[in-house]
Amino acid sequence: MGRLLNQFYVISTLTSVMALLPASARAQLHMANQQPAAIPAMPLVQSNAGAAPQLQMEFLGSPQGYAVNSSPVQFMCVVKNTSSAPVAAGAYRIQCVPLDGLDFFTGDTLPVLPALQPLQQAYILWQLKPRDDGHPYAATAILQQLATAPGASITPVGVRIAVFPTLPTQAHFGTPIAGLAKSPQAGYSTNAAWLAANLIAMKVRPLSNREPLALLAAASGGQWQTYSIASPLIELLSAKPGQQPWHQTFRWLTSAASSSNRQATLTLNGTCGKLWTVRLTMTALANSATIRADLLLTATNDAALGAVQFPVLRPYNLALPAADGTVHMLAQATEQLPAASNITALHVGTGVCGETWPTMSPIPGWQWRRVATLGGLQSAGSWFSTQPTTIPAGNSVEFKFRLFVHPLATSLLNALAYQEH
């Protein structure tokens, strides 16, 4: 009951914010907040003027994927000019509004956006202070068009909400995974699960909303070195047939584990919304730097499935400027993987980590794509269809992918050695 009341508080607060928006922007909010990264998001600023500027909030939330209980929360907003026309400096601003469980801590809460060329991105970081009221952490960002004529008013044109799942402490690798020389191993407890061989390891922890957050590590210099945070692990775009598909994330409920001298297997079981049960089985082999994953989705009722996104990877230690509300330009990654390669990767420190998947469609007519945000610092693979596929109750669909970490890499292109064929 407490969780339902907390969710109602967030929704009612957001409803008050939405009342400030024109009807067209409220409709865009409904669409944008239902779409996961696997599907191109709808621009939040629409225009019928052909090449008029269009802005899109490409990312909103915690840059590390979670918050720590009772610690200051970093709140990040990335805005992208998605059109072929430039956006003039001073034409728009972003307003930061804590909604639930949070207060202002530091930062300019009304930063004005600079000029943005086509496809150029800018980001803002705020720091918010938790309130001791038992509510989940939530905040919103409102995109506002500034007045261009004397006497004209500021016009809210778009809004997005972010809810921050939490951990009691900062995510770190550590025990119970044994040393590098040990045989493949897997196990679980009430608040963690783990999988390792001699070259790669994963530790999984449940966030406050039961989403699993995973840390990926590789053997380096005689010890485990953490390279990436993976969260969320699985996202779906789904609904009942005839309804608008919406964003749903994997909630972890139970675990299973087994191991031998040659391999170890960890299985995470749970749900995605009320329409799907999920079984994610991951296997680590001795002398391999990859983890093989098998995702089985079973429909509990007839369900329309529009997209499946694999783990969202981001650097474990992401260097960011001060969270003071300053607007920064987001540089695109200088290295790019070939566009036609069924692999996505991050260059983290001295290594690369990523994921790859078979190119054969698991559902007829579906397509795969790479999803990259934060200038390439956050990345995932996904399968999607422009028309959702109806899966009858009791039927299952299976998706396969592999995670990898290569600790000594001179280039992002080193990741291509792990590409699924």
N, C-alpha and C positions, 0 to 999 in steps of 0.2 A: 504494500500500500504506500509506503514511504517513497519508493521509486516512482510510482505513478503520480503522486502529488508533486514530486520534484519536476517530472516531465511536464505536468500541467502548468507549473509556475514558469518554466522556460517558454512554453508555447504562448501563454497569456501575455508575458512580457514582450515577446516578439510581435504578437498581434498589435500591441500598442505602438510599436515602432512602425509596423506596416501601415498603420492608419495615416502616417505622415506622407505616404507615397501616392502618386497618381495611380489610377487603375491599371494602366499599361505596365508600370513598373512592378505592381503587385503580382500581375500574371507572370512576368518574367522571373520574379523571385520564386514563385511556386515551381516553375520549370527548372531553374538553375539549381535549387536546393535538392531536387530529386535526382540529378544526374551525377553519377560517379565519373572519375577521371577517364574511364574506359570509353565514354561517349563524348564527342566534342560538346562543350558547354554552350548554352545559348548566350549571346552577347547581352550584357545588362543595359547597354545604351543602344537603342534602335533608331534608325533613321530611314526615311524614304528618299533621301537626297542623293542617292547613288553612291558617290565616293565620300560621303560625310564620315567623320570619325566614329568609330565604334570601340567602346572600352569593355573589357571583360575582367572580372575578378577571377584570375586563374587559380589562385590558392588563397585559402583563409584558414588559419589555425595555428597549431604549435609546429615550429620547424623541426622539432625532434619527434613529433608524433604523440606526445603525451605530456602531462604535467606531473609535478611531484607534490603530494599533499602538503599544504601549509607553506609552500615555497612560492616566491614570485613566479608568475607565469609569463612566458614570452608569447606574444600574440603577433602573428605575421600576416600581412596582406600583400599579395602580388597582383598588380594591375597591368593588363596588356592591351596595347592598341591593336585590335584584330583587323583593322581596315587597311585600305591602300592610301588613306589620306592622313596627314599629320594632325596631331592634337596640339593646339596652342598652349603655351605656358600660361598657367593661371586660369584655365577654363574649367577645371574640376578640382575638387578636394575630396578627401576621405575623412569621415568622422568615425572615431572609435567610441563604442558605447558598451561598457560592461553590462551584462544582462542578469546574471545569476551567479551567486557564490563569489563574485569578484568585484573589486573596486579599482579606481585609478591608482597608480603607484608613481610612475614616471612617464614622461613623453608628451609631445605636442599631440593633442587629441583631434586637431583639425588641420592636418598638413595639406598644403596646396600642391597639386601635381605639376611637375615641370612639363616642358614640351616633350611629346612622345612621337617619334617617327613610326611609320608602319611596322608592325610586329615588335616594336621595342617594348620593354617591360621595366616597371619600377616597383620597388617594394618598400614597405614601412614596417618597422618593428616597434611595438609598444611593450611595456612591462606592467602587468596588472597584479594586484595584491589580493590574495584569497581572503574571504570573509568566513568567520567561524559560525555559519548558519546551517550547515548540513546539506546545502543544495549543491548539485553538480555545477562545475565551472562552465560558464557560457558567456560569450560576447558576440557583438555584431559589428560590422563595418557598413557604413552607408556612403554610397557614391553620390556626390552632389554636384550639379552644374551651377557654376557661379554666374551672377548677373553680369550681362554684357552691355546693358544700357542703364542710364540713370533712372532710379525708381523701380527697376526690375527686381524680382525676388529670387532668392536661391531656390533651386528646384531639386528635390531628391529624385534620383533617377534609377537607383538600384540599391539593394541591400542583401547581404548574406549573413548567415549565422554560423558560428563555430561552437561546438561543445567539446570540452577538453577531458578525455578520460585520464585517470590518474593512476600513479603507483605510489606506494608508501615511501619508497626511496628511489634514488637515481638508478636507472638500469645499468647493471655491470655484469661482467661475465662470471668469473670466480667459480667457487664450488657449486654443485657437487661433481662437476666434470673432472675426471682424473687426469694425470699427466699425459704428455704427448706419446709416450712409448706404450701406452696401454692398448689392449685390443678394442675393437669397435664396441661402443657402449650406448645404451639408451635407458632412460628411466623417467620417473615422474614422482611428484609429491603433491601436497595440497595447493602449493602456490608456485610450482615451477615444473618444467619438463625439459629434458635435454637429450641430445643426440650427438655422437662424435665418432670419428675414426682417427687415424693418426695424422691426417692433413687438414681436416675441416671439422668444425663443431658448431652446434647451434644450442642456444639456451632460450627457452620460451617462458614468459611470465604473463599471467592474466591481468589486464587492466581493470579498472573499477567497473566497467560495463561488460566484462567478460570477453572483450576482444583480446586475442593473443598478440603479444608483441615479442618478436624474436630478435636475438642478437646473433650475427654471423661472425665467426672467428676463423683464423687460419693459423697453422703452425708457423712461427717465425722467430728465429733466434732462440730456439729452445723453449719457447713458451707460447701460450695462446695470445694472439693479438686480435682485438675486435675491430672489424672494418665497417660493419653496416648494421643499421636498425631496419627491420622489416615490419611495417605496420601501416595499414591493416594487412593481414595475411591473405584474405580472400574478400572480394567485393562482388556483389551481383547487382544487375539491373533487372528487376522482376516485379510482377504483380499478378493478380488473377486475370484470366483472359478477358479482354474487353476494357480493362482499366489501364491507366497511364503507368508504365513501369517506373519504379522508384528504387533508390539506392538502399541496399541492405548489406550489412557486413557480418562476417562470420563471428558467432559467439561460441566460445570453447566451453564444453561441459564435462567431458570425460576423456581419459587417456588410456593407451595401451603401449607396451614396449616389449621388445625381445632383442636378443643379441647372440652372436656366435663369434668364432675366431675370424670370420671373413666379412661379416656385415652386422649392422644394427638397424633396427626399425622402430620408429616412433609414430604412433597414430593419434591424431587429435580428432575427437568427435564433437559435434555440436549442431547448431542450426544457423540458418540465414533467414531471418524473419519467421513468419508462421507457415511458409509454403515449402521450405526446404530443410532436409537434414543433410549434414555435411560429414564426410569422412576424408580427412587429409592424412595420407600415409607417406612418410618420408623415410628414406633409406640411405645410410652412409656406408660406403664400402672401404675396406682397407686399401691404402695406397691410392686413393682417389680424392681429388679436390672438389668433388661435386656431391650434392645431395639430390637424389632422385625423388620426385614428388608425384603422387597419384591422387587427384582430387575427384571424389565421387559425390555427385549431387543427386539426391533422390527427392522427387516431388511428393509432398504429403497430401496435396490437393492438386487439381489441375492448375498449372502455373505457366504463365507467359514469361519466357526468359529472353532478355535482350542483350546481355553482356556478362562476361565473366572476367574479372581482373585478378591477376596473380599478385604475389607480395609486392607492396610498394617499398622500394629500397631507397635509403638515404644514408649519407655518411654518419658514422657513429659520433664523431667529434666534428661538428660543422662550425667553422669559424664565422662568426657574425659580428657586425658592429654593435655599438651601444643601442639598447632598446629605448630610444628617446623620442620616437615619432618623426625622426628625420627621414626624408624621402631619398632613397638610393637607387641608382640605375642598376639593373640586373644584367650583367654581361652573359652572353651565351657561351656555352662550353666551346673551347677552341678545338677540341677533338670531337669528331663525329664518327659513328659507326656507319657502314654502308646502308643506304635506305632500305634495301631489299633483304637485309639480314634479319633472321628471326631470333634476335638476341638483343638484350638491353643490358647496359653495364654502367658502372660508376668508377672513375679513377679516384681512389681514396689513398692519400699518402703515397706509399711506395707500391701499392697493389691495386688490383681491380677486383670488383665483385659484381655479380649480375645474375641474370636468369635467361634461360633459353627454352624453346618449346618446339615440338614437331610442327611442320607446316601443313600436314594433312588435317583438314577441318574435322573436328569432332562432331559437328552438326552440319548437315548439308546446307551450303550457301553461306556459311559463316566466314568471316575474314579475321585475320589477326592484325594487330598494330602495336607499335611501341607508344607508350604514354610517358612523356617527360615534362616536368614542371620545374620551377625554381631554376631556370636557366640550365636544365640538364642535371641538377643536383638531386632530383627526386625522380625515380624512374620505375616503370613496371611494364609487363607485357599483358596483353588482353586479347580475348576473342569477342566479337560482337556481330550483330546483324542489324540492318536498317529496319527490318520487320521482325518483332519478337516471335520466337518459336514456342508453340504450346507443347508442353510436356505433360502427358496424362498422369493422374495420381498413381503413385506406386512405381513409376518408371524412373530410370536413372540415366544420367549422362556423365561421361568421364573425360577429364582433362589431365594431360600430363605436362610436366615442366621439370627443369633442373635448376638448382641454385649452385653457384660456384664462387670460390674465392681464390685468387692467384696473388700471393703475397709479394712477389718480386716482378713488377711490371714497369716497363719503360714507356708504355703507351697504352691508351685505351684500346687500341687495336689488338693488344695481346689477348683480349677477351674472346676474339674470334676462334681461338684454339678450342674453346668449349662449345661452340655453336652446334646445336642439334641438327642432324642431317637425316 
